[in-house]
Amino acid sequence: MINLNQLRAFYYVAKHDSFTIAAEKLFISQPAVTAQVKLFEKSYDIKLFKKQGRKLYLTHVGKILFEKAGYIFNTENELDNILTQIKQLNHGLLEIGCTKAYARHIMPSIITVFHRTYPNIKVILEEGSSMTMINSLRDFKNEVVVVAQMEVSDSRIEFIPFSQEEIVIILPVNHPLALKKELEFNDIVKEPVILKGEGSGTRKKILDLYKKHGARPNVFMESNNTGFIIDLVERGEGISFLVQPAIAQKVKEKKLALRKLTNTRIFLDVSLGYSKNTPLSPAAKAFYEVVKKSFIEQSPRGGVGSIMAKILAEHPQNE
């Protein structure tokens, strides 16, 4: 195995034509440089320098070795620069997992704040159900996830709630129940339901709601695609339950009706999740700190509306 310290001593001597200058560049004594070069020559039974007067000349072997060593130490410098850039957050990759609904309605706000502070960090966002994204932490596919907090008995995973989103009933605008301002559970118990798929935090909350009333939902279809669910409800195929920000625009455009149950409010905790046993990369640590500072420590857990209002107030577009 080649001794890189000896190779480095040779390379600096050859580069500067001087044992003295090489010693200054390497921050060691001149005798130490001389000793390293001699040991290197002895190890391979070669001669690297010829000396005429005070002038050093490379031998044929020395010239070959100097060229190859240059590749090695230039690559070393490039790697050192990359690692320094990553440490200083001027370069890097952040892999985040997120539910589909949050990817559309919450993550753009968070990533906007993050990118204004760390513009050179590339973000890769994977979407899926809350449970799929939680499993991605276990499989090391993502470093952090933004999900609806699930009942997960895994001490390796930490969840930090930073917002709450209300789950509401969505109806076609021409549905008879849309004539009522608030609904009783008996109003919806027999309605065909388009339910969020397995692994969804919303699904768990709604199944618990029906169980509490001793009923089972009349499931017409299941899907984890929020847009698909909205389209089906809009076409009159059934009712559904989604977080309010996901359908706010459709309600504003009067393409969907939003209703709530009398004396019943259902909320999902939006949480940042990460593996406690795996050290976070500098980029993931920075993302956690942005969420912590901007959304956990200073924001009331009021929902995406309050988060976006805070962002606009603290991070104006003309900054």
Stockholm file with secondary structure:
# STOCKHOLM 1.0

chainA/1-319         MINLNQLRAFYYVAKHDSFTIAAEKLFISQPAVTAQVKLFEKSYDIKLFKKQGRKLYLTHVGKILFEKAGYIFNTENELDNILTQIKQLNHGLLEIGCTKAYARHIMPSIITVFHRTYPNIKVILEEGSSMTMINSLRDFKNEVVVVAQMEVSDSRIEFIPFSQEEIVIILPVNHPLALKKELEFNDIVKEPVILKGEGSGTRKKILDLYKKHGARPNVFMESNNTGFIIDLVERGEGISFLVQPAIAQKVKEKKLALRKLTNTRIFLDVSLGYSKNTPLSPAAKAFYEVVKKSFIEQSPRGGVGSIMAKILAEHPQNE
#=GR chainA/1-319 SS CCCHHHHHHHHHHHHHTCHHHHHHHHTSCHHHHHHHHHHHHHHHTCCCEEEETTEEEECHHHHHHHHHHHHHHHHHHHHHHHHHHHHTTSSEEEEEEECHHHHHHTHHHHHHHHHHHCTTEEEEEEECCHHHHHHHHHTTSCSEEEEECCCCCCTTEEEEEEEEEEEEEEEETTCGGGGSSEECHHHHTTSEEEEECTTCHHHHHHHHHHHHTTCCCEEEEEESCHHHHHHHHHTTSCEEEEEHHHHHHHHHTTSEEEEEETTBCEEEEEEEEEETTSCCCHHHHHHHHHHIIIIISSSCSCCHHHHHHHHHHHSCTTC
#=GC SS_cons         CCCHHHHHHHHHHHHHTCHHHHHHHHTSCHHHHHHHHHHHHHHHTCCCEEEETTEEEECHHHHHHHHHHHHHHHHHHHHHHHHHHHHTTSSEEEEEEECHHHHHHTHHHHHHHHHHHCTTEEEEEEECCHHHHHHHHHTTSCSEEEEECCCCCCTTEEEEEEEEEEEEEEEETTCGGGGSSEECHHHHTTSEEEEECTTCHHHHHHHHHHHHTTCCCEEEEEESCHHHHHHHHHTTSCEEEEEHHHHHHHHHTTSEEEEEETTBCEEEEEEEEEETTSCCCHHHHHHHHHHIIIIISSSCSCCHHHHHHHHHHHSCTTC
//
